[in-house]
Amino acid sequence: MDFEPADLAADPWLRPEWGRAALLTIDTQIDFVENGASPIPGTAAVLPAVAGLARAFRAAGRPVVHVVRLYDGADVDLARRTLLDGGAPIVRPGSPGSQPAPEILPPGAPPLDPAALLAGGFQPMGPGEWAMWKPRWGAFYRTGLEAFLRGLDVSTVVVAGCNFPNCPRAAILQATERDFRVVAAADAISGADGRHLAEAARIGALHAPASAIAAAVIAA
């Protein structure tokens, strides 16, 4: 049986708990924006929506976690190893292109600390805001993200960022597997289309425009 988002929102087990929500921005880094070292089409276009979500979560005092890739040594996806072995300068630790897009960061955010991130740390970027590294597609694989969010009493994750077919999709799947309530910010994820969102809905992930999510978080 197929479900529409309205049906999912009526389910008390799936309904977002906005007062316990956290925002995950996925791979929203300079190298992945148009004109970067490995541009993902459409990422520049969604940056205003991602930035608006981040501002709303800050205003509401809700957590924001910027999930980033750093390609260091051989600890990378098999699908990327040939590319990186050839010297492709993509999100290399300490490089300008590895930094989150400045639009999504709080004022005064520090540069990424590659050593701390690659060691599994959560680097403070501002009050209630952190960066973390993930070694593969999914934000929860080989990371401390689940425990970190549980420690903040988060029940609901909002996913935004770069390239739905890869890392946002993996984050959504992994979050639902861990019994988080999940909302995909439909117009704040590059590469997302109606089919992707419908597939996410079939595993219990809602989707909504960034503006509606922002209003709900601020009102909670």
N, C-alpha and C positions, 0 to 999 in steps of 0.2 A: 504494500500500500504506500502511495506517495503522500507526502505531507507538504503543505505550504507553510511559509514562516508564521502566518497568523495562527495556524493550528499548533505549531510548536510553542509559540508564546503563551498559549492557553494551558500548556502542560506545566504543572507546578514544579516538576523536577528539572525543567529546562529553562524556565523563566529567569531572565537575568536578575541578580540581586545587585542593583547599581551601587548601593552603599558599601558593597564588599567587592567592587570591581577593580581590576588592574588593567592597564594598557600595555600590550606588547608591541613594540615596533620591530619589525623583522627586516634585517639586512638593508636598512635605509641609509646606505653609505655612499660617499661621493663617487667611488669607482663604479657603482651600479646605476647612477643617474646618467642621463644623456650627456655626452661629452666626457664621461669617465672612461677608465681603462677597460671596463667590461659592461657597457651600457645595456640596461634593460628597458626596452621601449615602454613608454607610458609612465615611468617612475617619476620623472619631473612633473608630470601632470597631476599626480596624486599627492605630491608634497604639501600643497596648501591644506588638503584635507587631513593628512597625518599631523601636520603642525597644529591645526585647529583642535584635533583630539587631544594632543599633548597639553595644549593650553587649558582645555576644559578639565582634564584630569588634575592638573596642577591647581587650578582654581578650586576644585572640589576637595583637595587634599588627598587624592587617591594615588596609588603607586603607578609609576611609569618605569618600565624596563626596556631599554634599548638592546635588543639581541643582535649581535654582530658576528660576522665571519672574519677570521684572521688566518690567512694561509701561511703556515710556518712549517717548513720541513715536509716530511712525508705524511703527516697526519691530516690528510684531506680525502675527500670523496674520490673513489676510483674513477668516476667520470671526469674529474678535473685533473688527474695526475699528469697525463700527457701534456695538457696545456701548461701546467705549472712547471713541469720538468723542462719545458721549452723556454722558460724564463718569463712567462707572462707576468706583468707587474700588477697583479690583482690583489687588492686588500692585503698587501704585505704589512706585517707588524711595523708600526711607526711611520708608515707612509701617509702623505696627505690624503690619498684616496681611500684609506681605510677608515677615516673619521666619519662619524655620522653626519648626514647632511645638516648644515648649521640651522636650517629652518626649524628643525624638530627639537632642538636642544634648548634648555633654559638659559637665560642670560648668565654669563660668567662660567659656563660649563668648562671643565678642564679638558685637555686632549686625552684620548684614550691612553691607558697605561698597559701596554701589551704584556709585560711580565706578570702583572697582577691578574689580568684577564685570562691569559693562557694557563695560569695556575688554578683557574676555577673561581676566582674571586668576583664579587659584585662591586664594581667601582662606583662610588657616589658621583653623580653628575650634577646634583642639586638636591634640595630638600625633597625627600620622598621619591627620588629618581636615581636610577642606576643604569650602568651598562654591564653586559655579560657576554661572554664568548660561547659559541656553540661549535663543536667540531664537525658536525654533519648537518643534514637538511633540517632536522627537527630540533626545536628549542629545548626539549626535555631530554634528549638523548645524551647521556654522559655529562649531564650538567646538574647543578643543585637547584634548578629553577623550581621544581615542585615543592621542595622543603622550604625554599625561600618564600614562595607565595603563601604556603600554609602558615608560616611564621607571621605573616602580615594579615592573617585571617581573610585571605582572598578566596572567594568562591566562584567568581566570574572573571573570565579573561576576554578582553577585546583584542582582536588581532588586526593589525594594519601593517603596511610596509610594501616590500618589494617581491614581486613575481609569484603570484598565487600558485602556478603549477608546481613549484618546487617547495620553498621553505615555509611560506604561510600555510599551504595545504598540510604539510607535515606537522606544523605546530598545532593546527586545528585538530587533526586526528589524535595526536598525542595528548592534547588537553582533554578531549572527550574521553579517552581511555583512562584518564586519571580522575574522572568524575568532576571536572570543572564544568561549569556552565559557560558556553562559548558563544561569542558574537563576532562575526566577521564584519568589518567596516567596509561595506560593499564598494564604495567609491574612494576608498583610501588604501587599496591594494592593487598594485600594477599587475596586469595580466589576468585579472579576474573577469569572468564573463558569467552569463546567466546559467550556463550548464555547470560551471564550477560551484556556484552558490547553491544550486539545486542538489548537487552531490553532497555538499557539506550539510545541507539540511537533512539528508537521509540518515546522517549519523548524529543528528540532534543539535547541530550548530545553527543558530539563528543568523540572519544578516539584516543589516539596516544601514541607511546612509550615515555618514560621519556626523552630520548636523543633528540627527535625531539621537544618536548615542551621546553626543556632547550635552545636549539639553537634558537627557535623562540622568546623566551622571551629576550634573550641577544641581538638578532638582532633588536628588536623593537625600 
